[in-house]
Structures are given as structure tokens and as C-alpha cells.
Amino acid sequence: AVIYSGRIGSFNSAKSFSINSLGYIYVSDVSSNEIIKLDTLGKVIKSIGGYGWKESSFDYPIDVFAAPLNIYVADKNNNRIQLFDKDLNFLSYFSTQNSDDDRIRFRYPLSSAISSQGDIMILDSDNRRILKFNSRWEYQTSIGSYEAGSFALVNPKHFTITNDSKLLVVDSNNLILFDQFGNGIEKIQLPFEAENISATYSTICVNDKSQISYFVNSYLDSNNFHPFIFNPKLEDDIEDSFLFNSKLYLLTKKTILIYKIIQSN
């Protein structure tokens, strides 16, 4: 059962959120061009941003990813990934706009994440692929580009990395699995055209604008794909979803809704 237990936060036009292992919540707001850090009670700890192209300012921060120590923001229209510490102090940014190397050049990034090995992945919407860099931002490989054959990405919206370093990409109404080297493993049809995906520990959460699909990923293949579907009646679209400590967090443009998940025997 999924039981409503409250709401936290107040935003202009929230787009993405991420919860780190300490339970702090980071929200990207594309209207105010801000990143907001909250605790689990909804108290705002810090917010940074504003429109611009200098450090700590954004032009459509479409995605935020919280690792234990660092925060990665896909600053879409500035064609870069900005990196902050967990307290939202600016550390650096990464852009390949001025590179002559087509293999590494990305534009309009939609999401980014870091694997347990420290590899950084970036979803390059302009070329419909995921680029993999090591912790020194050195290019490693391209994943899901046209060379990937039946695993080539067509309309990728978002991706996540599991505990065992698999990549899960939502691409129209498909969930596409790649191993950490970028080899396609499985393509699973989703019950809807997904907007977002997140992974925490052994659970995966996928959503479109009105419903959530969540499941344990231990045996994530088409034969074992039996997700729980949750279809809450909301006034606002769902922008992002996250499972954390047996609670389901739903981000809408204006707030975060929290639901308790009660496992039935």
C-alpha cells in the first residue's frame, strides 16, 4: 500500500531532485534557475543560482544528481555540467563546447551521474548518446549512439546508474539496460512513456507525468519485470520520483509529496 504522509518545499517550477545518503534533498528549479538544498523536514538549508553563465548561475538546470560528497547539475542551455560540494559551494564545471573532437562534444545535457567507480556519465541530447568520462574528465566511451545497433537511443530523457554500475536509460516507452562498458544488455517495454528514472540501493523508480512504476532491480529483465504501478490523483504533473527509506517522494513543479510504502505480506 502507498499512503500519503505529507508534503515539503515550495518551488516556482521544480524539474528534478535527488536525495543523498545523508537524507538531504537537492531540487533544481528551472524557473528561478536555482538549486535548493532541504532537509527531510523541508527546511531550506541553502539555495544558489540565478540566471546566467558564470559559476553557480544557470540557464535551465534540468537535472541535479547528489553523490555523497558532490552535487552534479546538468546546466542544459549553458552546455555544461557544474560540480558543487554537498554544501553547494562551487567546485568546477565541465564543458566540451570548444573541443574539435566529435567523440566528446556534448550539447544540451539532460542528466549526469557518477558511478561507484567514479566514472561520470552525461546524457548528450544533441547526439542522443551517453558519454562516459573518468574521474579526471578523460573520455572513455560513448554509450547508446547509432553504432549501438538495436540498443541505439532514439529519444532518451534520463538515465540512472545502479549499485552494480549498470546504466538504465528511459527512451520513449523503453527501459534500456547497458553494462558499465556500454554494451546493451536488455530492452524492456514500459507501461508508459517515461520522463524520469532514479535508482537507490535495490529499487528503481520510473515516472511519467501522472504515474509511477517502482520495482526491485535484483532480477531486472523482461521475464521478471513486474513493477508496482502507483497512479495518484494530483492537481499537478509529476516531474521526478525517488524511493528512499521506504518512502516514495514525488516532485511536482510546486512541492514534494511524500508517501509511505507499506509492504503487504
Residue pairs with C-beta under 8 A, 6 or more apart in sequence:
1 261
1 262
1 264
2 230
2 232
2 248
2 259
2 260
2 261
2 262
3 259
3 260
3 262
4 232
4 257
4 258
4 259
5 247
5 258
5 259
5 260
6 257
6 258
7 42
7 255
7 256
7 257
7 258
8 25
8 38
8 40
8 41
8 42
8 255
8 256
8 258
9 25
9 27
9 36
9 38
9 42
9 44
9 255
9 256
10 254
10 255
11 27
11 29
11 32
11 36
11 253
11 254
11 255
12 29
12 31
12 32
12 253
12 254
13 29
13 30
13 31
13 32
13 253
14 27
14 28
14 29
14 30
14 239
14 240
14 251
14 252
14 253
14 254
14 255
14 256
15 28
15 29
15 30
15 61
15 62
15 63
15 239
15 240
16 27
16 28
16 61
16 62
16 63
16 64
16 111
16 196
16 239
16 240
16 251
17 25
17 26
17 27
17 28
17 64
17 240
17 242
17 249
17 251
17 256
18 25
18 26
18 64
18 65
18 66
18 71
18 198
18 242
19 25
19 26
19 66
19 200
19 242
19 244
19 249
20 26
20 66
20 67
20 68
20 86
21 68
22 68
22 86
23 39
23 40
23 244
23 245
24 37
24 38
24 39
24 40
24 45
24 66
24 86
25 37
25 38
25 39
25 40
25 249
25 256
26 35
26 36
26 37
26 38
26 64
26 66
26 71
26 88
27 35
27 36
27 38
27 64
27 251
27 256
28 34
28 35
28 61
28 62
28 63
28 64
28 73
29 35
29 36
29 49
29 61
30 60
30 61
30 62
32 49
32 50
33 49
33 50
33 51
33 52
33 57
33 58
33 59
33 60
33 61
34 47
34 48
34 49
34 50
34 58
34 61
35 47
35 48
35 49
35 58
35 61
35 64
35 71
35 73
35 84
35 88
36 44
36 46
36 47
37 44
37 45
37 46
37 47
37 87
37 88
38 44
38 45
39 45
42 256
46 87
46 88
47 88
48 56
48 84
48 88
48 90
49 56
49 57
49 58
49 61
50 57
50 58
51 57
51 58
51 59
52 58
52 59
53 59
53 78
55 82
55 90
55 93
56 82
56 84
56 90
58 73
58 75
58 78
58 82
59 75
59 76
59 77
59 78
60 75
60 76
60 77
61 73
61 74
61 75
61 76
62 74
62 76
62 109
62 110
62 111
63 73
63 74
63 76
63 109
63 110
63 111
63 112
63 158
64 71
64 72
64 73
64 74
65 71
65 72
65 73
65 74
65 111
65 112
65 113
65 114
66 86
67 114
68 86
69 85
69 86
70 83
70 84
70 85
70 86
70 91
70 114
71 83
71 84
71 85
71 86
71 88
72 81
72 82
72 83
72 112
72 113
72 114
72 120
73 81
73 82
73 83
73 84
73 112
74 81
74 109
74 110
74 111
74 112
74 122
74 123
75 81
75 82
75 93
75 109
76 108
76 109
76 110
77 108
78 95
79 95
79 97
79 106
79 107
79 108
79 109
80 93
80 94
80 95
80 97
80 109
81 93
81 94
81 95
81 109
81 112
81 120
81 122
82 90
82 92
82 93
83 90
83 91
83 92
83 93
83 94
84 90
84 91
85 91
94 120
94 133
94 137
96 104
96 105
96 106
97 105
97 107
99 105
101 139
103 139
103 142
104 131
104 133
104 139
105 127
106 122
106 124
106 126
106 127
106 131
107 124
107 125
107 126
107 127
108 124
108 125
108 126
109 122
109 123
109 124
109 125
110 123
110 125
110 156
110 157
110 158
111 122
111 123
111 158
111 159
112 120
112 121
112 122
112 123
113 120
113 121
113 159
113 160
113 161
114 120
114 121
114 161
115 121
115 161
115 165
115 180
116 161
116 163
116 165
117 165
117 180
118 134
118 135
119 132
119 133
119 134
119 135
119 140
119 180
120 132
120 133
120 134
120 135
120 137
121 130
121 131
121 132
121 133
121 143
121 159
121 161
121 167
122 130
122 131
122 133
123 129
123 130
123 156
123 158
123 159
123 169
124 130
124 131
125 156
127 145
128 144
128 145
128 146
128 152
128 153
128 154
128 155
128 156
129 142
129 143
129 144
129 145
129 153
130 142
130 143
130 144
130 153
130 156
130 159
130 167
130 169
130 178
130 182
131 139
131 141
131 142
131 143
132 139
132 140
132 141
132 142
132 143
132 182
133 139
133 140
134 140
141 181
141 182
142 182
143 167
143 178
143 182
144 151
144 152
144 153
144 156
144 169
144 171
144 176
144 178
144 182
144 184
145 152
145 153
146 152
148 182
148 184
149 184
150 184
150 187
151 176
151 178
151 184
151 187
153 169
153 171
153 176
154 171
154 172
155 171
155 172
156 169
156 170
156 171
157 170
157 171
157 194
157 195
157 196
158 169
158 170
158 194
158 195
158 196
158 197
159 167
159 168
159 169
159 170
159 197
160 167
160 168
160 197
160 198
160 199
160 204
161 167
161 168
161 199
162 168
162 199
162 204
162 217
163 199
163 201
163 202
165 179
165 180
166 177
166 178
166 179
166 180
166 185
166 220
167 177
167 178
167 179
167 180
167 182
168 175
168 176
168 177
168 197
168 199
168 204
168 217
168 220
169 175
169 176
169 178
169 197
170 190
170 194
170 195
170 196
170 197
170 206
172 193
173 189
173 190
173 191
173 192
173 193
173 194
174 187
174 188
174 189
174 190
175 187
175 188
175 189
175 190
175 194
175 197
175 206
176 184
176 186
176 187
176 188
177 184
177 185
177 186
177 187
177 188
177 220
178 184
178 185
179 185
186 220
186 221
186 222
187 222
188 220
188 221
188 222
188 225
189 222
190 206
190 213
191 213
191 227
191 229
192 208
192 211
192 213
193 208
194 206
194 207
194 208
194 213
195 207
195 208
195 209
195 238
195 239
195 240
196 206
196 207
196 239
196 240
196 241
197 204
197 205
197 206
197 207
198 204
198 205
198 240
198 241
198 242
198 243
199 205
199 217
200 242
200 243
200 244
202 216
202 217
202 218
203 214
203 215
203 216
203 217
203 243
204 214
204 215
204 216
204 217
204 220
205 212
205 213
205 214
205 241
205 242
205 243
205 248
206 212
206 213
206 214
206 227
206 241
207 213
207 238
207 240
207 241
207 250
208 238
209 237
209 238
210 231
210 234
210 237
210 238
211 229
211 230
211 231
211 232
211 238
212 229
212 230
212 231
212 232
212 238
212 241
212 248
212 250
213 227
213 228
213 229
213 230
214 227
214 228
214 230
214 241
214 243
214 248
215 225
215 226
215 227
215 228
230 248
230 259
232 250
232 257
232 259
234 250
234 252
234 257
236 252
236 253
236 254
237 252
237 253
238 250
238 251
238 252
239 251
239 252
239 253
240 250
240 251
241 248
241 249
241 250
241 251
242 248
242 249
242 251
243 249
243 261
246 260
246 261
246 263
247 258
247 259
247 260
247 261
248 258
248 259
248 260
248 261
249 256
249 257
249 258
249 259
250 256
250 257
250 258
250 259
